[in-house]
Amino acid sequence: MADSDLCQLTISELAPKIKAREISPVELTEAALARADRLQPTLNSFITILHDQARSQAKEQEEALMRGEYRGPLHGIPVGIKDNIAIAGIRCTVGSKVLADHVPAEDALVVTRCKEAGAIILGKENLEEFAAGPTSNNLHYGAVHNPWNLDHIPGGSSGGGGANVASCVTYASLGSDLGGSVRGPANFCGVVGLKQTFGRVSQRGLMVTSFNGDHIGPMTRSVSDCALMLQVIAGYDPLDPSTVPVPVPDFSEYLGQSLSGLKMGIPTNYYFDMLDPEVEAAVRKAIDTLVELGAEVRDVSLPSMEYAGALRIAGMADSVVTHEPYLESSREDYGPTVLYRTLAGQFVLGRDYSKALKVQRIIKEEYAQVLQDVDFLVTPSAPVAAWRIDSETRNIARTD
């Protein structure tokens, strides 16, 4: 099979071929590395490509396969890791000059689990500085480009991962998400991104933006691949108190089954209040497709989402705590956007922080109530499509 054809396949398509020894992990890794090297000057999606380590891992996984030690669907699959998730002995910059020489001593637990499952780590992926923004226009390591239109952003902050999955460089990538940093790039790059339930996946080894909500989540080319990735990284971590000691279900169990009888909630407020007409048309078309597949539409209301912006107050205060040691030692190495946004957090009052958490609780209660009556919600992932790299914002088109 030609290298270009190999790169186009999904994990679900590759796994049985690798298990049957029709495709070798070494062959697959070489194809992925060649594609990464070819597209890196165009996409700028990596901060570090791990040529030697990837080849060594691929050889190990091929030898294991020949011994009859098949480790599951990720065996021999090249994946990318966002450069705020630790890999032992490999620099972890978090997209900043501040941490340009930071080299973790241990793997993040999600990296350990991927390696144990046989995955090949292709490289550390480019991101917004300190994972703090929606564009992946990185001042220190260069902007990541959207593979569908190179003049446009891929979304942030996990932009390198979204670009790599969409351009068939990696078969999956792990990003981090506090306020959309996996879901945004997945949306803008046209792939699947998941911010799973908090506590399902360990944060250990993540250079966190906030201690109250950071998630490590997968980006893949299909829903079935996303389920396979979550299956590997999910689970209780006794060294991470944010994780929950509950069994990990089979996330692939219900894929492909009928939607008949399921109720989908469509919010009548907030999500559709200010929306680019082109985006709304796409979302409405998706809703119509779900109806054709058997889902029942129910309108729902989430009135407190009007105050969701208050949650930024808590995020600003959390950010100051995260950055405090670096602000004291390396303030001059920050990009101005991240620096000024971070410094503002020192003026958040304890009362305002508590109010933000109260708003968060009220919103959670509203969602919990709504989900008593519906099985899932359908909303736009973003109010606009990906905007140009050289533009600060994207205006919502008007039709009136």
N, C-alpha and C positions, 0 to 999 in steps of 0.2 A: 504494500500500500504506500502511495506517495506521501511525503511528509505533510504536504498541504492538506491531504485528505485525513490524515491522522489527527491533525490539529482541529479539524472541524467537528470531530465526534464529541459526544457528551460522556460523562463518567458512566452513566447507565449503559451506554452503548459499548464503551471500552472494557468495562469490568469483566464481562463474560469472555471476551476475546483474550484478555490477559490471563484469566484463570485457565483458559484452554490452551495457553501458550501460543496463540496465534499472533499476538503482538508482544514484544518484549519491553520491559520497563526501560532498558537502555535505549532502544530504538525510539520510544515515545519521548524520553527525556531529551535526546539529541534533537528531535524535531522541535520540541518546545523551546529549547535553548537557541536554536537557529532562528526561530521566529522572533524570540525576544530580542536577540541581537539585531535583527533586521529592522524591527519596528521601534526599538528604543530611541533612535535619533528623531523619529517622527512623533511618538506618543509621550516620551519622557516619563514612562509609567513606573520605572524602578529607581530607587536610590542605590541599591546594591544588587547585582545579579550574581548568584552563587554558583558559578560554572563548576568549579572543582568539587564543591560539596554535593551539588546535585548529581554529578556524574558518579561520585563515590556511593551515594545513597542508591542510585539506580542500579549500580552493579550489585550492591548488597541485596536489593529486593529481587533482582533477577536470579541470584544464587539461591535465595530462599525459595523462590518459585520452583526452581529446578529440584530442590529437595522435597517438594510437595508441601511447603509451608505457605499456603495461600492465606493472607491476612485480612481479606475482605475487599469490598468494592473500591477502596482507595489504594489498594496494592499497586504500586508503580505509577500512580497518577501525579503529575506535576501540579503543584499548587503555589499560590503566592501568599505572602504574609505582610500585612501592613507594618510600616516601620515604626510603630509604637508598641509592638508585641515582641517580647524578648526571644531571641535565639542565642543560646550559649556560644560565646566566642565571636559573635558577629555584631558589629556596631549597630546601635539602635538610636537613630538620631531624633526620632519623633518629628522629623521634618524641620528641625531648627539647628542653627549654628551653635546654639547654647549647648547642645548635646552631641556635637559632631564627633566627639571621641569617646562617647559612652559605649562600653562593651559589657553586656550582662554576663554574669557567671553561670546562670541557669536558664533553661528553656521555660517559656510560659507553659502552663499545663496543657493548653490547647495544642501547642506545638508538639509537646511530648505525645499527646494522644494521636495526632496526625502521623507522627513518625512511627508509633507503634502499630498503626493501621496500615503502614506501608507507603504512605504518601511521600513524594519527593518535593523538597522545598526548593523552589526555583529561584526565589529572591525576596528581598525586602522592598516593599512597594511605596512609591511616592505618595505624599499626602499634604494637606494643608498644615502649615506650621502649628505644632502642638495640637493637631486635630481640632482646630478651632476655626471653622468656617465652611461655607457651602461651595467653594469653587475649585480647590486644589491648585490655585495660583500661588505656587510656593516661591517666595522671594529668594531663598537660599539655594534651592535645588532645581528651580525652574518650574514652569507651569506644566501640568498634565493636560494633554489634549484629548478631546472626545474622538474616538475612532470613526464615528459616523460623520463628523464634520470637524476637521482639525482646528477651525477657527473658534470653536465653542468649548465651553467647560465640560468636564465629565461629571461635575458634582463633587461635593466634599463632605466629610474630609477624606474619605477612603477612595479618592479619585483614581489612584494608580490601580487598585484592585478592580474597580468597575471597568476601566479601560482595558485591562489585561484580559478579563473574562470575555468582554464583548468582542475583542479583536482576536480571540482564540489563541492567546499566548499561554494563559493558565486555564486549567479546566475548572478551577474554583479558587477563590481568594478569601482570606479571613480579614475582615475589617473590624472597626469598633464604631459603636453608635451610641450617642447620648441624646442628640436632638435631630437625628436624621443622617448620620455620617455613613451608614451602610445603605439605608433606603434611598437617599438622594442620588448617589452614584448609580445604584441599580436602576433607578427610574430614568435618569438622563442617558444612561448607556444601553438601556433596553435589555437588562438581564434581571435575574431574580435575586432579591436581597431580603434578608430576614433579621429582624430584631426580635428575638424570641423572649419568652417570659423571663423577667429578672430573677436570678437565682438558679436558672437551668444550666448555665455555662459558667465555669470559673473565670474570674478576672485576674487570677494570679499570674503575674508576669506581664500585665498590661500597664503601660505608663498612663495612668488614668487622668482624665480631664476632671471628673467629678466622682467622689466616693459614693454618691447617692443614686447613680443610675447608669453608669457606663456598662455597655454590653459588648461582648465579642460575638460577631455574627458572620455567617457565610454569604458570599455572592457566587452565583452559579449561572449556568445557561438554561437550566430547566428546574421545575419544581421538584422533580424526582431526585435530581442531583443535590438540591438543597436539603432534602430529607436525609440523604446519605451522609452529607457533611455534618448535619446536626446530630445524627446518630453517633458519630465519632467523638465530637467535642462535648456533648452534653454529659452531665452526671455530677454527682456530689463530690466536692473537694473538701476534705476535713481541714485543710489549711486555709480555706477561704470561707470566712463566716457568712458571706453573702449568698453562698450556694445552699440549696435545700436538699436534705437527705430523703428524696423520694425516688421511686423506681423510674428508669428511663423507658418510655414505651417504644414500640416500633413505629417510627414516624412515617414509614412507607405503607403502613397497613391499609389505610383508607384511600390511597391514591388510585385514581381511575374508576372509583365507584360513582354511582348516580348521585346527582344533587337533588333528586326528587324528594320533596318534603322538607328540605332545609329552608330556613327563613333568613334572608339577608336584610340587614338594616341599612337604610340610606338616610344619612343625616340631613335634616331639613334646614340646618343652620351651620354657620361657620365654614365648613369645608367647601361649600358651593357658593359662598357669599361673594367672594372676589376671585374669579377664575378666568383664565384666558379661554376664549371661546373654543379654540382648537383643542385645548386640553379637556374641556368639559365634553366636547363632542366624542372624544376618544373614550372617556370614562362612561358616558351614557351608552355607547356602543358595547362596552364590556358588560354593563349591567344587562342590556338586552340579550347578550349572548348567554349570560348566567340564567336568565329567565327561560330561554329556549332549552337550556339543559335541565330545567326542572325546579330551579330555586324560586321561592316566593318572595316578592318585594314587600317590605314594610317600612313606612316612614318612621324615623325616630328623631328625637330632639336631645341635644346635648348643650343646654343653655349656658353652662359655666365655661365652655370652651372659649367664650368671649373674653375670658380673663386669663387664657393660657399664657399670654405674654409675661405675666407676673412670675412665672417659673424661671425666667431669665435672672431674676434677682438672686434666687438661691444658687443658680449656676455661676454667677459672678463671684459670689462669696466663696464658693467651693474652689473656684479657679485661683483665687488669691492664695489659699492654703497650699494648693498643688505647686504653685510657682514660687512661693516665698523664698526657698533657698537659692533659686536661680536668679531671682530679682536682686538679691543681695550680692551675688558673686559675678553675674554675667549679664547685667542689664543691657550693656551696649551691644550684645550679640542678638538681641531680639529684633524681629521685624516690627515696624511701627504699629501696624494694625493690631497684632497680638498684644504688644506691650501696653498700648493705651486702653484696650478693652480689659486687660487684666488689672491694670492699676485702678480702674474705676471700681472694682470690687471691694477695695479697702474702705469705701465710704458707705457700704451697705450696713444698715443698723440691724441689731439683733431682732428687734421688733418686726422689721420688714422681712427679714429672712424667715421668721416664724410665720408671718402672713403668707409668704409664698408657699411654704409647706402646707399651710391650711388650704390654700387654693388647690394645690396638688391633690390633697386628700378628697376635697369636694368633687373634683373632676373624676377621680378614681371611683368614687361612690356612684356618680352618674353613669359611668360606663358599666359598672357592675350591675346596676339596675336595668339598663337597656339590654344587657346580655342575658338577662333572665327571659326575655321575650324573643330574641333573635339568636341565630347560631353564629353569625359573623357580620361584620360591617364592611361596606364598600365605600371608599373615599378616594379622591385624587391623592397621589403621592406628593405632588407639588402643584402650586397654582399656575405655574408657567413652565414652558419647555426650557431646555438648556440655552443660556444666553452666551453671547460672544465673550471670549477671554478678555478682550480689551474694553469691555463694558463693566461698569461697577454694578449695575442693576439691570433688570429686565422689566419693562413696562407691560402691564396687562392690556391687551388690545381692547378697544371699545367698538361695539357694533351699533351703538345708538347715536 
